Amino acid sequence: MEQVDKINISTKALSSGNLQVKFFVEGSPKQEYGYLLVNEPKPVGEIIAEIQNRLARRRAAAQRIDPLFPIAPQTDDLDFYLFSA
């Protein structure tokens, strides 16, 4: 069964018209936080769903690391930053 993380967000409007979303992931084994840049206004539910989707992709990519079978490098997502403490 997959664990669903609780995500707390706070937003900040930028002068460029974009929205910076700072998020904290609760319930993960290590403390994680990060930032997401949103280009258009979205409801909070869609923002949290997008963060969960990007977290899932990042975690899946980390599990596929195998030195014997290298995979093609993935392009960096410059609108999503994830840190762990």
WOSULMO-V926709 format. One record per residue. N is the residue number from 1. RES is the residue in one small letter. SS is DSSP state (a for helix, b for strand, c for the rest). OMEGA is omega in whole degrees, 0 to 359 (none if undefined). D_FIRST is the distance of its C-alpha to the first C-alpha in Angstrom with 2 decimals. Layout:
n=<N,N>
res=<RES,RES>
ss=<SS,SS>
omega=<OMEGA,OMEGA>
d_first=<D_FIRST,D_FIRST>
This chain:
n=<1,2,3,4,5,6,7,8,9,10,11,12,13,14,15,16,17,18,19,20,21,22,23,24,25,26,27,28,29,30,31,32,33,34,35,36,37,38,39,40,41,42,43,44,45,46,47,48,49,50,51,52,53,54,55,56,57,58,59,60,61,62,63,64,65,66,67,68,69,70,71,72,73,74,75,76,77,78,79,80,81,82,83,84,85>
res=<m,e,q,v,d,k,i,n,i,s,t,k,a,l,s,s,g,n,l,q,v,k,f,f,v,e,g,s,p,k,q,e,y,g,y,l,l,v,n,e,p,k,p,v,g,e,i,i,a,e,i,q,n,r,l,a,r,r,r,a,a,a,q,r,i,d,p,l,f,p,i,a,p,q,t,d,d,l,d,f,y,l,f,s,a>
ss=<c,c,c,c,c,b,b,b,b,b,b,b,b,c,c,c,c,c,b,b,b,b,b,b,b,b,c,c,c,c,c,b,b,b,b,b,b,b,c,c,c,c,c,a,a,a,a,a,a,a,a,a,a,a,a,a,a,a,a,a,a,a,a,c,c,c,c,c,c,c,c,c,c,c,c,c,c,c,c,b,b,b,b,b,c>
omega=<183,180,177,181,174,184,174,182,168,185,178,176,180,181,179,183,177,180,176,180,175,183,175,179,178,178,176,181,177,179,179,174,180,183,175,177,181,185,182,179,180,174,183,180,178,179,180,178,178,178,179,179,180,175,180,178,180,180,178,179,180,180,182,181,179,184,181,181,181,176,181,180,179,179,180,177,187,178,184,179,181,180,174,183,none>
d_first=<0.00,3.79,6.51,9.38,12.66,15.80,18.66,22.30,24.98,28.75,31.00,34.43,36.80,38.47,42.07,40.97,39.44,35.86,33.31,31.73,28.36,27.45,23.88,22.14,18.42,17.49,14.51,14.36,15.66,18.87,20.85,20.81,23.24,24.94,27.07,26.88,30.11,30.24,33.27,33.46,32.82,29.37,27.79,25.50,22.49,23.13,23.61,20.30,18.54,20.58,19.69,15.92,16.67,18.94,16.65,14.00,17.03,18.42,15.41,15.14,18.90,18.84,16.68,19.19,22.11,24.02,27.71,28.73,27.41,28.08,26.81,28.89,28.87,27.04,29.23,28.83,27.61,30.49,29.19,26.04,26.32,23.64,24.72,23.28,25.33>
